């Protein structure tokens, strides 16, 4: 967020501090028009190295090449650098001061206009903008509709602005909002809460860079909480100058608790120094840019009164019509064209021979000039002249023409005998008028820019007059240390929030796995047949209750051990060859009658069926042994 001239390093980033950092920041500035060189170096290095460790990159030079090869990495880097730590009613005691003292004054000072303008700079996901909106709505009460309220929320993070525009928050995000305000200004939307629609209409969110973009103007109250702490002293002073321009006379500035730079400023006076609330001092003259003068609308010459003539009279009057530079046509009451001069032929692109003695409605000019026929009929009916200013039509070659047309009734002894259509081309006049409007707009823009530049120069002159540089340097060093600690706290808060979210997700997944395991266990235990699941090595992975009762061997003593080494008699060894064949061929096989003798138990004859266990892609991952008892017989002892 510097001037971006590249001639010398900004105060925040030194060439010798971190090798390659300057080049990386220059790349971000030139490629994405986002200049981080005014940010404080320790905090900036920590955030960038955090992202570098996530993508396993060791140096800034290597990371610069990594960004070129992976353009999507820019978004992840910006999200890492731009820390979005915000809350509803952060520092509740400060908000009590805002609600009890500042808002009543702002409403009172709005006067008859009843216009209130508030700017939340660095608004992140919109919590502070909606906080001030709720307090303002509480104060206005039933008179909300009588006030024109605009709350501008600006930030450089487009993702955070998208959240602010939606105005949807989780329950843990609105925990600091008093319960009466939650009930009054939020609506339940599933598991989320959304700000009420009339408050959302007040709030306008958009991207804005505090060090580069021009500030807003005529602001009654400006909130900028813990944003300046990320910048070095020079851009901090520059931003304060912009804030001074933006805030109206006796308007308020509300900063974060860790920002004490204004304690010595001659542009703002503390109202509540503990909560960093200031009022603008009218030390810098600020005149509104001169409004551009309105262009005068050109007025064409009015029609001259001519003596009434007989329509059929040839001679001097006809020659006079032919010599006139303006287009003239005479139409009798039956819609027949009696006269059509050379100027009319040139303007309307209709030859004299093709017009005279023909019905006017049969000429294409009657519909090429929109509304002309209707105006002629209106003159005939009302017997009063009609004027068409800036009538627009096209010639046959596609050229657009502007014309001023007058239509006058012609009388003979109080009897209407026809109409006269008098037209002058105004294309050049229309072009000059449009050009004049553009020049006036450019002039107004230039005046506004000059006014802004003049105010910035005046502010700079005041800054050059500051004294006690040694004391200020000591104070700034202490402030810098405090701001670094505040930045670290906010980073820890952000990390703690992320860890809490991950922990909640892991707990949910663990619970789901436990439910699935219990379901699978109950499914196996509900089967009447004995079920033993083996992997490809013959190790037991599942052992249901039927097998426990059959062989007297609990699942915790069997699962994880080779099946063929379990004390279940000869059945383990007899099943070894069958198991190998099933795993190899993928075909199920049976041992219809084998003897199983559990330790200390009675010999059993069981039917054993081994069938392959397949994975989701069809590969054989083991085998399932299904045992059913046939009969029992006493165990033979040697």
C-alpha positions in Angstrom: 0.0 0.0 0.0 2.7 2.4 -1.0 3.1 4.8 -3.9 4.6 1.9 -5.8 7.4 4.0 -7.5 10.0 1.3 -6.8 12.8 3.9 -6.2 13.6 3.0 -2.6 12.3 0.5 0.0 9.4 1.5 2.2 10.0 1.9 5.9 8.3 -1.3 6.6 10.4 -3.6 4.4 14.2 -3.2 4.3 16.5 -4.6 1.7 18.8 -6.2 4.3 16.2 -7.6 6.7 15.0 -10.7 4.8 16.8 -11.7 1.6 14.3 -12.0 -1.3 11.4 -10.4 0.6 11.6 -7.1 -1.3 11.5 -8.9 -4.7 8.5 -11.0 -3.6 6.6 -7.9 -2.5 7.5 -6.1 -5.8 6.1 -9.1 -7.7 2.8 -9.0 -5.7 2.5 -5.3 -6.4 3.2 -5.5 -10.1 1.2 -8.7 -10.8 -1.9 -8.1 -8.6 -1.8 -4.4 -7.8 -1.6 -5.2 -4.1 1.3 -3.5 -2.3 2.3 -4.9 1.1 5.5 -2.9 1.3 4.0 -0.5 3.8 3.1 -3.4 6.2 5.3 -3.9 9.3 8.1 -6.4 8.4 8.0 -8.8 11.5 4.2 -9.5 11.2 4.4 -9.7 7.4 7.3 -12.2 7.4 5.5 -14.4 10.0 2.4 -14.6 7.8 4.3 -15.3 4.6 6.5 -17.9 6.2 3.4 -19.6 7.6 2.1 -20.0 4.1 5.5 -21.1 2.8 5.7 -23.8 5.4 2.3 -25.1 4.3 3.5 -25.6 0.7 7.0 -26.7 1.8 9.0 -23.8 0.4 12.1 -22.6 2.2 13.1 -19.2 0.7 11.4 -16.1 -0.6 13.1 -16.4 -4.0 11.8 -20.0 -4.4 8.4 -19.0 -3.3 8.3 -16.3 -6.0 8.9 -19.0 -8.6 6.3 -21.2 -6.9 3.7 -18.4 -7.3 4.6 -18.1 -11.1 4.0 -21.9 -11.5 0.8 -22.0 -9.4 -1.3 -18.9 -10.0 -4.0 -20.1 -7.6 -1.5 -19.8 -4.7 -1.9 -16.0 -4.8 -5.4 -16.3 -3.3 -4.2 -18.6 -0.5 -1.3 -16.2 0.3 -3.6 -13.1 0.5 -6.0 -14.9 2.8 -3.0 -15.8 5.0 -1.6 -12.2 5.1 -5.0 -10.5 5.6 -6.0 -11.5 9.2 -9.7 -11.2 9.6 -10.3 -11.0 13.4 -13.5 -9.2 14.2 -16.5 -9.6 16.5 -19.9 -8.0 17.2 -19.5 -5.3 19.8 -15.8 -5.8 20.3 -14.8 -4.0 23.5 -18.3 -3.7 24.9 -17.6 -0.8 27.2 -16.5 1.3 24.2 -19.7 0.5 22.3 -21.7 1.7 25.4 -20.0 5.1 24.9 -20.8 5.1 21.2 -24.5 4.2 21.9 -24.9 6.6 24.8 -23.0 9.7 23.6 -21.9 9.6 19.9 -25.0 8.3 18.2 -27.4 10.9 19.9 -25.1 13.7 18.8 -24.8 12.4 15.3 -28.6 12.1 15.0 -29.1 15.6 16.4 -26.5 17.1 14.1 -28.1 15.5 11.0 -30.5 18.4 11.1 -33.4 18.8 8.6 -31.6 16.6 6.0 -31.8 13.6 8.3 -28.9 12.1 6.4 -26.4 9.9 8.4 -23.2 8.6 6.8 -21.0 6.1 8.6 -17.8 4.3 7.3 -16.4 1.1 8.7 -12.9 0.8 7.2 -11.4 -2.6 7.3 -14.8 -4.1 8.1 -13.7 -7.7 7.4 -16.9 -9.9 7.4 -19.2 -7.0 8.5 -19.7 -7.5 12.2 -18.8 -4.0 13.2 -20.9 -2.4 10.4 -24.0 -4.3 11.6 -23.1 -3.5 15.3 -23.3 0.2 14.6 -26.5 -0.4 12.5 -28.2 -2.1 15.5 -27.3 0.7 17.9 -28.4 3.4 15.4 -31.7 1.5 14.9 -32.2 1.3 18.6 -31.8 5.0 19.0 -34.0 6.0 16.1 -36.8 3.5 17.1 -40.0 4.0 15.2 -38.5 7.0 13.3 -36.0 4.8 11.3 -37.9 5.3 8.0 -37.5 9.1 8.3 -33.7 9.0 8.1 -31.4 8.4 5.1 -28.8 6.1 6.6 -25.7 4.9 4.7 -23.2 2.6 6.4 -20.2 1.9 4.1 -18.2 -1.2 4.9 -14.9 -1.4 3.0 -12.0 -4.0 3.0 -9.4 -5.4 0.6 -10.5 -9.0 1.2 -13.2 -9.9 -1.3 -14.1 -13.2 0.4 -14.7 -11.4 3.7 -16.9 -8.8 1.9 -19.0 -11.6 0.3 -19.7 -12.9 3.8 -20.6 -9.4 5.0 -23.1 -8.9 2.1 -24.8 -12.2 3.0 -25.1 -11.2 6.7 -25.3 -14.8 7.8 -23.5 -15.8 11.0 -23.1 -18.8 13.2 -24.4 -18.9 16.8 -20.8 -18.6 18.2 -20.3 -15.5 16.1 -23.2 -13.6 17.7 -22.4 -14.7 21.3 -21.5 -11.1 22.3 -24.7 -9.6 20.9 -27.2 -8.9 23.7 -30.1 -11.3 23.6 -32.7 -8.6 23.1 -30.8 -7.4 20.0 -30.6 -10.9 18.7 -34.3 -11.4 19.0 -35.0 -8.0 17.4 -32.5 -7.7 14.6 -31.7 -11.3 13.6 -33.8 -14.0 11.9 -33.2 -17.8 12.3 -32.0 -19.4 9.1 -31.5 -23.1 9.9 -28.4 -23.4 12.1 -27.4 -19.8 11.3 -28.7 -16.3 12.1 -29.2 -13.5 9.5 -29.3 -9.8 10.0 -32.7 -8.3 9.5 -33.4 -7.0 5.9 -34.0 -3.3 6.8 -30.6 -3.1 8.5 -29.0 -4.9 5.5 -30.4 -2.1 3.3 -28.4 0.4 5.3 -25.1 -1.3 4.8 -23.1 -1.0 1.5 -20.0 -3.2 1.2 -17.2 -2.7 -1.3 -13.5 -3.2 -1.9 -11.3 -0.2 -0.9 -7.6 0.2 -0.3 -6.9 2.7 2.5 -3.5 3.7 1.2 -4.3 3.9 -2.5 -8.0 4.6 -3.1 -9.5 8.1 -2.6 -11.5 8.3 0.7 -15.2 8.7 1.1 -16.5 12.2 2.1 -18.9 13.8 4.5 -18.7 11.0 7.0 -20.4 11.5 10.4 -18.5 8.6 12.1 -15.6 6.5 10.9 -14.7 3.1 12.5 -11.3 1.7 11.9 -10.6 -0.9 14.6 -7.0 -2.3 14.8 -6.1 -1.8 11.2 -3.4 0.9 11.5 -1.3 -1.4 13.7 -0.3 -3.4 10.6 1.3 -0.4 8.9 4.5 1.5 9.4 4.4 5.1 10.7 4.5 6.8 7.3 1.4 5.1 5.8 -0.3 5.5 9.2 0.1 9.2 9.0 -1.1 9.2 5.3 -4.2 7.2 6.2 -5.0 9.6 9.1 -4.8 12.5 6.6 -7.3 10.7 4.4 -9.5 10.1 7.4 -9.3 13.8 8.3 -10.5 14.6 4.8 -13.3 12.0 4.9 -14.9 13.0 8.3 -17.1 16.1 8.4 -16.4 19.0 10.8 -16.9 17.7 14.4 -17.3 14.1 13.1 -16.0 11.1 15.1 -13.2 8.6 14.6 -13.4 5.3 16.5 -10.1 3.2 16.6 -9.0 0.0 18.3 -7.6 0.0 21.8 -4.0 -0.7 20.6 -3.9 2.4 18.4 -2.7 5.4 20.3 -1.1 7.4 17.4 -3.8 10.0 17.6 -2.9 11.0 21.2 -0.5 13.6 19.8 -2.3 14.4 16.5 -3.4 18.0 15.8 -6.0 16.7 13.4 -8.1 14.9 16.0 -9.0 15.6 19.6 -9.7 12.7 22.1 -13.2 12.3 23.3 -12.6 9.1 25.2 -8.8 8.3 25.0 -9.2 5.0 26.8 -11.5 3.7 24.0 -9.7 5.6 21.2 -12.7 7.8 20.3 -11.8 11.1 18.7 -13.4 14.1 17.2 -12.2 15.9 14.1 -10.5 19.3 14.7 -11.3 21.8 11.9 -7.6 22.7 11.4 -7.5 22.0 7.7 -9.7 24.1 5.4 -11.8 21.9 3.1 -13.9 23.5 0.5 -16.3 21.5 -1.5 -15.3 21.1 -5.1 -16.9 23.6 -7.3 -19.9 22.2 -9.1 -19.7 22.3 -12.9 -21.7 25.0 -14.5 -24.8 23.7 -16.2 -24.7 23.9 -19.9 -27.1 26.2 -21.6 -29.6 24.6 -23.8 -29.4 26.0 -27.3 -32.4 27.6 -28.6 -33.0 27.7 -32.4 -34.5 30.7 -34.0 -38.2 30.9 -33.8 -40.3 30.8 -36.9 -40.8 34.2 -38.5 -44.3 35.3 -39.3 -44.9 35.6 -43.0 -47.8 37.1 -44.7 -50.5 34.7 -45.7 -50.4 33.7 -49.4 -52.6 31.9 -51.7 -51.3 28.3 -51.9 -51.7 28.2 -55.6 -49.9 31.5 -56.2 -46.6 30.9 -58.0 -44.1 33.7 -58.5 -42.0 35.5 -56.0 -43.2 33.6 -53.0 -42.2 30.2 -54.5 -38.8 31.5 -55.5 -38.3 32.8 -52.0 -39.1 29.3 -50.6 -36.6 27.7 -53.0 -33.8 30.2 -51.9 -34.3 29.5 -48.2 -31.5 27.6 -46.5 -34.0 25.8 -44.2 -36.1 22.9 -45.4 -39.7 24.0 -46.2 -42.6 21.9 -47.3 -46.2 22.9 -47.8 -49.0 20.4 -47.4 -52.7 21.1 -48.1 -55.6 19.8 -46.0 -56.0 16.7 -48.2 -52.3 15.7 -47.3 -51.0 16.5 -50.8 -47.5 18.1 -51.0 -47.7 21.4 -52.8 -44.2 22.7 -52.3 -40.8 21.0 -51.5 -37.7 23.2 -51.7 -34.1 22.2 -52.4 -33.1 22.4 -48.7 -35.9 19.9 -47.9 -34.6 17.6 -50.6 -31.1 17.7 -49.0 -32.3 17.3 -45.4 -34.9 14.6 -45.9 -33.2 12.8 -48.8 -36.3 12.9 -51.0 -36.1 14.5 -54.5 -38.4 17.4 -55.3 -40.0 15.5 -58.2 -40.7 12.5 -56.0 -42.4 14.6 -53.3 -44.5 17.4 -55.0 -48.1 16.4 -55.9 -47.9 13.2 -53.8 -49.6 12.3 -50.6 -47.3 13.1 -47.7 -48.2 9.8 -46.0 -46.8 8.0 -49.0 -43.4 9.4 -48.6 -40.9 7.5 -46.4 -39.9 10.6 -44.6 -43.4 10.6 -42.9 -42.4 7.5 -40.9 -38.6 8.0 -40.8 -39.1 11.2 -38.7 -40.9 9.7 -35.7 -44.1 11.6 -34.8 -44.0 14.0 -37.7 -47.3 12.8 -39.3 -49.0 12.9 -35.9 -47.8 16.5 -35.3 -49.1 17.6 -38.7 -52.5 16.2 -38.0 -52.4 17.9 -34.6 -51.8 21.2 -36.2 -54.7 20.6 -38.6 -57.0 19.8 -35.7 -55.9 22.5 -33.3 -55.0 25.1 -35.8 -52.0 26.1 -33.7 -48.3 25.8 -34.3 -46.3 22.9 -32.9 -42.5 22.5 -32.5 -40.4 19.4 -32.5 -36.9 20.1 -31.0 -34.0 17.7 -31.7 -36.0 15.3 -33.9 -33.7 12.3 -34.7 -33.9 10.3 -37.9 -31.7 8.5 -40.4 -31.0 9.1 -44.1 -31.0 6.3 -46.6 -27.2 5.9 -46.2 -27.6 5.2 -42.5 -26.4 8.7 -41.4 -28.1 10.0 -38.2 -29.5 13.5 -38.5 -30.8 15.9 -35.8 -33.3 18.6 -36.8 -35.5 21.2 -35.2 -38.9 21.2 -36.9 -41.7 23.8 -36.7 -45.2 23.1 -38.1 -47.5 26.1 -38.7 -51.1 26.3 -39.9 -51.8 28.3 -43.1 -55.0 30.3 -43.4 -56.9 32.1 -46.2 -59.6 34.4 -44.8 -59.8 32.4 -41.5 -60.0 29.2 -43.5 -57.4 26.5 -42.9 -55.9 25.7 -46.3 -52.8 23.7 -45.3 -49.7 23.5 -43.1 -46.1 24.7 -43.5 -43.3 22.5 -42.2 -40.1 24.4 -41.5 -37.0 22.4 -40.5 -33.4 23.3 -39.7 -30.6 20.8 -39.3 -29.1 20.7 -35.8 -26.7 17.8 -36.1 -23.6 19.9 -35.4 -25.3 21.7 -32.6 -26.2 18.3 -30.9 -22.6 17.1 -31.3 -21.2 20.3 -29.8 -23.7 20.1 -26.9 -22.7 16.5 -26.2 -19.1 17.5 -26.3 -19.7 20.4 -24.0 -21.4 18.1 -21.5 -18.3 15.7 -21.6 -16.0 18.7 -21.1 -18.1 19.9 -18.2 -17.9 16.5 -16.5 -14.1 16.3 -17.1 -13.8 19.8 -15.7 -15.8 18.9 -12.6 -13.7 15.8 -12.1 -10.5 17.8 -12.4 -11.8 20.3 -9.9 -12.5 17.5 -7.4 -9.1 16.0 -7.9 -7.4 19.4 -7.5 -9.4 20.0 -4.3 -8.3 16.7 -2.9 -4.7 17.3 -3.9 -4.9 20.8 -2.3 -6.2 19.3 1.0 -3.5 16.7 1.0 -0.8 19.3 0.5 -2.3 21.4 3.4 -2.2 18.3 5.6 1.4 17.6 4.6 2.4 21.2 5.5 0.9 20.7 9.0 2.8 17.4 9.4 6.1 19.1 8.6 5.6 21.5 11.5 5.6 18.8 14.1 8.2 19.1 16.9 9.7 17.0 19.7 10.9 14.3 17.3 13.0 12.4 19.9 10.0 12.0 22.2 7.8 11.0 19.4 10.3 8.4 18.2 10.4 6.9 21.7 6.7 6.8 21.9 6.4 5.2 18.5 8.8 2.5 19.5 6.7 1.7 22.5 3.6 1.8 20.4 5.2 -0.5 17.8 5.9 -3.1 20.5 2.4 -2.9 21.8 1.0 -3.2 18.3 3.2 -6.3 17.6 1.8 -7.9 20.7 -1.8 -7.1 19.6 -1.0 -8.5 16.2 0.4 -11.7 17.8 -2.8 -12.0 20.0 -5.0 -11.7 16.9 -3.0 -14.3 15.0 -3.3 -16.7 18.0 -7.1 -16.0 18.1 -7.3 -16.9 14.4 -5.3 -20.0 14.9 -7.4 -21.0 18.0 -10.6 -20.6 16.0 -9.3 -22.8 13.2 -8.2 -25.5 15.7 -11.6 -25.4 17.4 -13.3 -25.9 14.0 -10.9 -28.8 13.2 -11.5 -30.4 16.6 -15.3 -30.2 16.2 -14.9 -31.9 12.8 -12.7 -34.7 14.2 -15.1 -35.3 17.1 -18.0 -35.7 14.6 -16.0 -38.1 12.4 -15.0 -40.2 15.5 -18.6 -40.4 16.6 -19.6 -41.5 13.1 -16.9 -44.2 13.0 -18.0 -45.5 16.5 -21.6 -45.8 15.3 -20.5 -47.7 12.1 -18.3 -50.1 14.2 -21.2 -50.7 16.6 -23.5 -51.3 13.7 -21.2 -53.8 12.0 -20.6 -55.6 15.3 -24.3 -55.9 16.0 -24.9 -57.2 12.5 -22.3 -60.0 12.8 -23.5 -60.9 16.3 -27.1 -61.2 15.1 -26.2 -64.0 12.6 -26.9 -67.6 13.8 -23.9 -68.9 11.8 -20.4 -68.4 13.1 -18.6 -65.7 11.1 -14.8 -65.3 11.0 -13.3 -62.7 8.7 -9.7 -63.2 7.7 -7.3 -61.0 5.8 -5.0 -62.2 3.1 -2.5 -63.4 5.7 -5.1 -65.4 7.6 -5.2 -63.0 10.5 -8.6 -62.7 12.2 -10.2 -59.3 11.7 -13.8 -60.2 12.9 -15.2 -62.9 15.3 -18.8 -62.9 16.2 -20.6 -64.2 19.3 -21.7 -67.5 17.7 -18.1 -68.5 17.2 -17.4 -67.4 20.8 -20.0 -69.8 22.1 -19.0 -72.6 19.6 -15.3 -72.6 20.6 -15.3 -70.8 23.9 -12.8 -68.2 22.7 -13.6 -64.5 23.2 -13.2 -62.1 20.2 -10.5 -60.0 22.1 -8.4 -63.2 22.3 -8.9 -64.1 18.6 -8.9 -60.8 16.7 -5.4 -59.9 15.5 -4.0 -63.5 15.7 -3.5 -66.0 12.9 -6.6 -68.2 12.6 -4.6 -71.3 11.9 -2.7 -71.0 15.2 -5.8 -70.6 17.4 -6.6 -73.5 19.8 -9.7 -74.7 17.9 -8.5 -78.3 17.1 -7.8 -79.7 13.7 -10.1 -77.4 11.9 -7.5 -74.6 11.7 -5.0 -76.9 9.9 -7.6 -78.5 7.7 -8.8 -75.0 6.5 -5.3 -73.8 5.7 -5.1 -75.3 2.2 -8.7 -74.4 1.5 -8.1 -70.7 2.5 -5.0 -70.5 0.2 -7.1 -71.8 -2.7 -9.9 -69.4 -2.1 -7.6 -66.3 -1.9 -5.8 -67.5 -5.0 -8.7 -68.5 -7.2 -11.4 -66.2 -5.8 -13.9 -69.2 -5.8 -15.8 -70.2 -2.6 -14.9 -73.7 -1.2 -16.5 -75.9 1.5 -15.3 -78.3 4.2 -18.7 -80.1 4.8 -17.6 -82.1 7.8 -14.7 -81.3 10.0 -14.0 -81.9 13.7 -13.4 -78.9 15.9 -12.2 -79.4 19.5 -11.9 -76.2 21.6 -9.6 -76.3 24.6 -11.3 -78.1 27.5 -14.5 -78.5 25.5 -16.4 -81.1 23.6 -15.5 -82.0 20.0 -17.8 -80.6 17.4 -18.5 -81.5 13.9 -18.9 -78.4 11.9 -19.5 -77.4 8.2 -17.0 -74.7 7.1 -17.5 -72.6 4.0 -14.8 -70.2 2.9 -15.7 -67.5 0.4 -13.5 -64.7 -0.9 -13.8 -61.2 0.6 -13.5 -58.5 -2.2 -12.7 -54.8 -1.9 -14.7 -52.0 -3.7 -12.6 -52.4 -6.8 -12.9 -56.2 -7.0 -9.5 -57.2 -5.6 -9.5 -60.1 -3.1 -8.6 -58.7 0.4 -9.2 -61.9 2.4 -11.9 -64.5 3.1 -15.0 -65.0 5.2 -15.4 -68.3 7.1 -19.0 -69.4 7.8 -19.4 -72.2 10.4 -22.5 -74.1 11.1 -22.6 -76.9 13.8 -23.6 -80.5 12.7 -23.4 -82.5 15.9 -21.1 -83.1 18.9 -19.2 -86.2 20.1 -17.0 -86.8 23.1 -13.4 -85.8 22.6 -11.0 -88.7 22.1 -8.0 -88.6 24.4 -4.8 -90.5 23.7 
